[in-house]
């Protein structure tokens, strides 16, 4: 069975910065990825999609031109024309799930929680959302992660910040991109 994922991009604004993101939601499972991006060009979005979505997957997006080459990258690309409808009357395709995910993230961040480097807040949101989807209290899951982490390789001093690879282990952030992958690196 071919899996379907909705993808979308959004801009999160808050003084003194503006950051864009790319994300996707797997239909039927709710598995989600959200990734900060420096720009929303076709090359950038394709790179994020290749990293997070397996080839041969059906990808549903709006008609924004930057998604136009997804078929040539090995995906089945279907679109929803938002100037006509939000749910395709023939296929039932929609991007409502990823759009509502962006909305929930913006509410979660609030107007005062949009720091310049918000990827840790993004990780916090993804962690809480994944725990909620699995019916696991986030604090208990956090304690489980802390208890099962091998801290012998982490060297902290009172005056130093945790190394980015240590933060990646705790919060499951991809160290180079700031994204929050699942165990396989794909949805």
matplotlib code that plots the C-alpha trace (Angstrom):
import matplotlib.pyplot as plt

x = [0.0, 1.4, 1.5, 0.4, 1.9, 0.8, 3.6, 3.5, 5.7, 5.0, 6.6, 6.9, 7.3, 8.2, 10.4, 13.2, 13.3, 11.4, 12.0, 10.4, 9.8, 8.9, 6.9, 4.8, 2.3, 1.8, -1.8, -3.3, -0.4, 0.0, 3.8, 5.1, 8.2, 8.8, 12.1, 13.4, 14.7, 16.6, 14.5, 11.6, 13.2, 12.5, 16.0, 15.7, 12.2, 13.2, 16.3, 14.1, 11.5, 14.2, 15.6, 12.3, 10.0, 10.8, 10.7, 7.6, 5.5, 2.4, 3.0, 0.1, 0.7, -0.9, -0.2, 2.8, 5.3, 8.3, 6.8, 6.5, 9.5, 8.5, 7.4, 10.8, 12.4, 10.5, 7.4, 3.8, 2.8, -0.8, -2.0, -4.9, -5.8, -6.7, -8.1, -10.9, -11.3, -9.5, -10.5, -10.2, -13.8, -12.6, -9.8, -10.4, -6.8, -6.2, -3.4, -5.5, -3.5, -0.2, -1.8, -3.4, 0.0, 1.6, -1.2, -0.8, 3.0, 2.5, 0.0, 2.5, 5.3, 3.2, 4.3, 7.0, 8.6, 9.9, 13.6, 16.1, 17.2, 13.8, 14.7, 14.8, 11.2, 10.4, 11.9, 9.9, 6.7, 7.5, 8.3, 5.1, 3.0, 4.6, 4.0, 0.4, -0.1, 1.3, -0.7, 2.5, 2.9, 5.7, 7.4, 7.5, 8.9, 11.5, 12.6, 12.8, 15.0, 17.3, 17.5, 18.3, 20.9, 24.6, 25.9, 29.5, 30.4, 28.8, 31.3, 29.5, 31.1, 29.1, 30.2, 29.7, 26.6, 25.8, 27.5, 25.1, 25.5, 24.5, 21.4, 20.6, 20.6, 18.3, 15.9, 16.2, 17.2, 19.2, 22.4, 23.0, 19.4, 17.7, 15.0, 13.3, 13.5, 11.9, 14.0, 14.5, 15.1, 12.0, 8.3]
y = [0.0, 3.4, 5.8, 9.4, 12.5, 16.1, 18.6, 22.4, 25.3, 28.2, 31.3, 32.0, 35.6, 37.3, 40.3, 40.4, 37.6, 35.7, 32.0, 29.6, 25.9, 22.8, 20.0, 16.9, 14.6, 10.9, 10.1, 7.5, 7.5, 11.2, 11.0, 14.5, 16.3, 20.0, 21.5, 25.1, 26.3, 29.4, 29.8, 28.2, 27.6, 24.4, 23.1, 23.6, 22.1, 19.1, 18.5, 18.4, 16.2, 13.7, 13.6, 12.9, 11.1, 7.8, 7.8, 6.3, 7.9, 10.0, 13.6, 16.0, 19.7, 22.9, 24.2, 26.4, 26.2, 25.2, 21.7, 21.2, 18.8, 16.2, 13.7, 13.8, 13.0, 9.7, 10.8, 10.6, 14.3, 15.3, 18.9, 20.7, 24.0, 26.2, 28.9, 26.4, 24.2, 23.0, 19.4, 18.0, 16.8, 14.0, 12.5, 13.8, 15.1, 18.0, 19.8, 20.6, 18.4, 20.0, 23.5, 22.9, 21.5, 24.8, 26.7, 24.6, 25.2, 28.9, 28.9, 26.7, 29.2, 32.2, 35.7, 35.8, 32.4, 33.0, 33.4, 33.7, 30.1, 28.5, 24.9, 23.8, 25.1, 23.2, 20.1, 20.6, 20.9, 17.8, 15.8, 16.9, 16.1, 12.7, 11.9, 13.0, 10.9, 7.8, 8.5, 8.9, 11.7, 13.9, 14.3, 10.5, 10.0, 12.7, 10.9, 7.6, 9.2, 10.7, 7.4, 5.4, 7.8, 6.9, 10.1, 8.9, 10.5, 13.9, 16.3, 19.3, 22.0, 24.6, 27.3, 25.4, 24.8, 21.2, 20.2, 20.1, 16.3, 15.8, 18.0, 15.9, 12.7, 14.2, 16.0, 14.0, 17.0, 16.3, 18.1, 19.8, 20.7, 21.1, 18.7, 16.0, 12.7, 9.4, 6.3, 5.6, 9.2, 9.0, 9.3]
z = [0.0, -0.9, 1.9, 1.5, 3.2, 3.1, 2.9, 3.4, 4.3, 6.6, 8.0, 11.7, 12.5, 15.7, 16.5, 15.7, 13.2, 10.5, 9.9, 7.4, 7.8, 5.8, 7.3, 6.6, 8.2, 7.3, 6.7, 9.0, 11.4, 12.2, 12.2, 11.6, 10.7, 10.9, 9.8, 9.9, 6.5, 5.5, 2.3, 0.6, -2.8, -4.7, -4.0, -0.3, 0.0, -2.2, 0.0, 3.2, 1.5, 0.3, 3.8, 5.5, 3.0, 1.3, -2.5, -4.2, -1.5, -2.5, -1.6, -1.4, -1.5, -2.5, -6.0, -5.0, -7.8, -5.7, -5.4, -9.2, -9.6, -6.9, -9.5, -11.1, -7.7, -7.4, -5.6, -6.7, -6.4, -6.1, -5.6, -4.1, -5.7, -2.8, -5.0, -5.9, -2.8, 0.3, -0.2, -3.8, -4.5, -6.8, -4.7, -1.2, -1.1, 1.3, 3.1, 6.2, 8.5, 7.9, 7.9, 11.3, 12.5, 11.6, 13.4, 16.6, 16.5, 16.2, 19.2, 21.1, 20.5, 21.3, 20.4, 23.1, 22.7, 19.2, 20.0, 17.2, 17.6, 18.1, 17.0, 20.7, 21.0, 17.8, 19.4, 22.5, 20.4, 18.4, 21.6, 23.3, 20.1, 19.7, 23.4, 23.1, 19.9, 21.8, 25.0, 27.0, 29.6, 28.3, 31.6, 32.2, 28.6, 29.3, 32.5, 30.6, 28.0, 30.6, 32.5, 29.4, 28.0, 28.4, 30.0, 30.3, 26.9, 27.9, 29.5, 31.1, 33.2, 35.1, 32.7, 29.4, 27.4, 26.4, 23.2, 20.2, 19.9, 23.5, 23.0, 19.9, 22.0, 24.6, 22.4, 19.2, 17.1, 13.9, 14.7, 11.3, 10.5, 13.9, 12.8, 14.9, 13.1, 14.2, 14.6, 10.9, 9.8, 7.7, 8.6]

ax = plt.figure().add_subplot(projection="3d")
ax.plot(x, y, z, "-o")
ax.set_aspect("equal")
plt.show()
